[in-house]
Amino acid sequence: MKIDHIHFYTSNSTQTSNWLIRNIGFQKIGTCVNQDTHTELIALNSAYFVISSPLNSTSPVAQYLNHHPAGLQILLSG
């Protein structure tokens, strides 16, 4: 199975992605912000991480984090 990307839910996507960039060597690919969610896309070689955090309490990310610890939400294979 080939993994396309891994999607993490955290309380602070900028802080999480910056840590991975500084300490592991990931590169920032892009940022997406909508009314509910802030998302960072980073990559290391062919490994893509999508890291999202909530911008308000109605965000799907906030709903997830209300019931689960921060961590892996989706693993997609191609």
C-alpha positions in Angstrom: 0.0 0.0 0.0 1.4 3.4 -1.0 0.4 6.2 1.4 -0.6 9.5 -0.3 -0.7 11.7 2.7 -1.3 11.8 6.5 -3.7 14.3 8.0 -3.2 15.4 11.6 -5.5 17.4 13.8 -3.8 19.6 16.4 -4.7 22.6 18.5 -2.0 24.7 16.7 -1.1 23.7 13.1 1.4 26.4 12.7 3.4 25.4 15.8 3.2 21.7 14.9 4.4 22.3 11.3 7.1 24.7 12.3 8.5 22.0 14.8 8.5 19.4 12.0 10.2 21.8 9.6 12.9 22.9 12.2 13.6 19.5 13.8 12.9 16.9 11.1 13.6 18.7 7.9 10.1 19.0 6.4 9.5 21.8 3.8 6.5 24.0 3.8 4.3 23.5 0.7 1.4 25.8 1.5 -1.3 27.1 3.9 -5.1 27.1 3.6 -7.4 29.0 5.9 -11.2 29.0 5.8 -13.8 30.1 8.2 -13.4 27.1 10.5 -9.9 25.6 10.0 -6.3 26.6 9.5 -4.3 24.0 7.6 -0.6 23.6 6.8 0.8 21.3 4.1 4.4 20.2 4.6 6.5 17.5 2.9 9.7 15.5 3.3 10.7 13.8 0.1 7.5 12.0 -1.0 5.9 12.1 2.5 3.1 14.7 2.7 1.6 15.8 6.0 -1.6 17.9 6.3 -1.9 19.5 9.7 -5.1 21.2 10.7 -6.3 23.2 13.7 -9.6 24.8 14.6 -10.3 28.5 14.3 -13.6 28.3 16.2 -15.6 25.8 18.3 -17.8 24.8 15.3 -14.9 23.6 13.3 -14.8 19.8 12.5 -11.3 19.8 13.9 -12.6 21.3 17.2 -15.3 18.7 17.4 -12.8 16.0 16.9 -10.4 17.4 19.5 -13.2 17.7 22.0 -13.4 13.9 22.0 -9.9 12.7 21.1 -6.3 13.8 21.7 -4.4 15.5 19.0 -3.1 13.2 16.4 -3.7 11.2 13.2 -7.2 11.8 11.7 -6.9 10.4 8.1 -4.4 8.2 6.3 -5.0 8.1 2.6 -3.4 5.7 0.2 -3.1 6.1 -3.5 
